[in-house]
Amino acid sequence: MRTSEKPADVRTAAAGLSGPASRKLPVPPRERKPALAALAVLLILGGALATTLLVLRSGDRVSAIRVTQQVGAGQKFPLAALQEVKIAVNDIQYVSWSQREKVSESFAAVTILPGTLLTHRMGVSASTELGQGKATVGLALKPGQMPAGIEQGDRVQIVYVPTRASQGETRVLAASALVSAVGDKSRTGNNSGQITVVVDSSASPEIVAFASSGEIAVAELPGAR
């Protein structure tokens, strides 16, 4: 009986060796790459630092000047037309809000439209429009003698329009006069007909004379701003 049990034990051992475990090959240990691991850590830290800088820079804002009404070329910047706005830091040299008093003493180099952020190149210390050889003339015009919607900074033609009693022909007295001021607006939204224009001093006496007799008309020049 004992001799018959030994072969069964041998078969059981042989079957255990021939199972899946007997076919597994030894796996070599994984090779560690410290250089790649260090690079990954540096990339993660670099990305975090860049994100932090972007967040911090997004909060860097400075006070600039925005013009709230049209200012014609050669006109002074009205202090009431200057508004403080906060803008992000960039490479454009906008005029700082702290310089608003200095800006109000300077003149527009070009026509400035409402909503414009002021830069240093837009202003000059002296006006070519109000300099030597120029004069300002006030006109009180009636309906029909000027188009609706004329504003400060516009360019206009000043035309002599003789009445029936006068002898003469219609002619241009000022080809491109700057409107430096307009009167208060009426209930209809149009100005009251009172405007101040900048003209050559040589033409101002004749313009004043014809204006006093009501023989002046104004034509707007939209493309001459």
ABEGO torsion letter per residue (X at the ends): XAAAAAAAAAAAAAAAAABAAAABBBBBBBBBBAAAAAAAAAAAAAAAAAAAAAAAAAABBBBBBBBABBBBBGBBBBAAABBBBBBBBBABBBBBAAAAAAAAABBBABBBBBGBBBBAAABBABBAAABBGBBBBBBBBBBGABBBGBBBGBBBBBBBBBBAABBEBBBBABABBBBABBBBBBAAGBBAGBBBBBBBAAAAAAAAAAAAAGABBBBBBAAAX
